[in-house]
Amino acid sequence: MTVWEFACARQGWDQAYGSKKETAAAMSDERLAELGIEGF
């Protein structure tokens, strides 16, 4: 099995069985502006 095949199989497993990934909280518009990120 190649790496990309494994990655696809893992993604399918996660979708089918509800893998619970920790996600970071979204940054506020003010924080993005402080970092100099525009166009959000």
GIZIPE-V668054 format. One record per helix or strand of 3 or more residues. SS is the DSSP state (H for helix, E for strand). FROM is the first residue (numbers start at 1). LEN is the number of residues. If there is no record, write none. Layout:
ss: <SS:SS>
from: <FROM:FROM>
len: <LEN:LEN>
This chain:
ss: <H:H>
from: <3:29>
len: <15:6>
